[in-house]
């Protein structure tokens, strides 16, 4: 459908840095997305908070993907 997509992987504080990077790649590959569209996030450590906020702002700033 070519709809702009962001995937957020939560509870990433439970994984090591290496496991986190591997999980992002696995999910991106499985969903056929660019790894940049997969954001690791942890509410406990605030990992990914700024990346997620920036991705949402960028997504909102894009032209509408649907015709009115």
C-alpha positions in Angstrom: 0.0 0.0 0.0 3.1 2.2 0.3 1.7 3.8 3.6 4.4 5.5 5.6 5.3 3.2 8.5 7.2 3.4 11.7 7.6 0.2 13.8 8.5 0.6 17.5 10.0 -2.3 19.4 9.3 -1.8 23.1 11.0 -3.2 26.2 14.4 -3.0 24.5 16.0 -2.5 27.9 15.6 -6.2 28.4 18.1 -6.9 25.6 21.8 -6.3 25.3 23.0 -3.8 22.7 24.0 -6.6 20.4 20.6 -8.4 20.8 18.8 -5.1 20.3 20.6 -4.4 17.0 20.0 -8.0 15.8 16.3 -7.8 16.7 15.9 -4.5 14.7 17.4 -6.2 11.7 15.3 -9.3 12.1 12.0 -7.3 12.3 12.9 -5.1 9.4 13.8 -8.1 7.3 10.5 -9.9 8.3 8.4 -6.9 7.5 10.3 -5.9 4.4 11.1 -2.5 5.8 14.2 -0.3 5.9 15.9 -0.8 9.4 15.5 3.0 9.8 11.8 2.4 10.1 12.2 0.2 13.1 12.9 2.1 16.3 14.0 0.4 19.5 12.4 1.9 22.5 12.4 1.6 26.3 10.2 3.6 28.6 12.5 2.5 31.5 15.8 3.9 30.0 14.2 6.4 27.5 16.2 4.7 24.8 14.8 5.7 21.4 12.6 8.4 22.8 14.1 11.2 20.7 14.4 9.0 17.6 10.7 8.1 17.9 9.7 11.8 18.4 11.8 12.8 15.4 10.3 10.0 13.3 6.7 11.1 14.2 7.5 14.7 13.4 9.0 13.7 10.0 6.1 11.5 9.2 3.6 14.2 9.9 5.6 16.7 7.8 5.4 14.4 4.7 2.7 15.2 2.1 -0.5 13.2 2.5 -0.1 9.7 1.2 -3.8 9.5 0.4 -5.7 11.5 -2.1 -8.7 13.4 -0.6 
